[in-house]
Amino acid sequence: DAMGNPAPSGAYRLVANAVVNGKNTPIPVQTMVTIRGSNVGSDGTVSLQLENGKTVLLKDVTKVGI
């Protein structure tokens, strides 16, 4: 929290902004999460099921590691 104390367990959304050329600009945020499964849609789109229950498209993944 703002006082440096651990936040309670739960789902959080992380956003970041930077001042670019004097303007407040949103910037991409990258996080790491375990992949629990994958699916291929009828249109060939690959999606990944994450440990937190969310689903993301493979095309949006920038790095995979162990």
N, C-alpha and C positions, 0 to 999 in steps of 0.2 A: 504494500500500500504506500501511500504518500509519506508515511512515517518510517518506512523501511521494514515493516513487519510482514511476515508471510501472509499471503492472501488465502482465504478459505478455498478448499477444493471446489472445482466446478469448471464449467466451460467459459473460456474467455476469448475475446476477439482482440487481436493485436493490430494496430494501425500505426503508421509512421508518416510524418510530414517533415519536409525540409524547406528552407528558404532558398529558392533558386532564382537568381536575377531579381531579388527583392520581392518575390511572390511566394506565398505559402503553397507548396506543391506536394501532393501525396506521392509517396515512393513505395515500391514493392517491398513486402516483408516476406522473408523465407523462414520456414520452420521445419523441424524434423519430426516425423511420425512413422510408426510401424505400419506396413501394408499387410492386411489380413487376407486379401483376395483380389481377384480381377474379373472383369466381364468384358465381352465383346458384343456390342449392340448390333442390331440387324443392319445398320449403316456402316459397320466396320469400326465404329468409335470404341476405343478401349478406355474403360474406367477402372479405377482402383478403389477398393473398400479399405478404409483406414481404421486403426484400432479405436479411434474416438467415435466411430459410427458414421463419420462423414464419407462422402464419395467425391473423388476428383477425377478429372480427365487426365489421361496419360500425357496428352499434349501440353498440359500445364505444369508437369513435373520438370524441374531443371537439373536435379541431381539425385542419383540413387547410390547408396553406399551401405557399408556394414559397420 
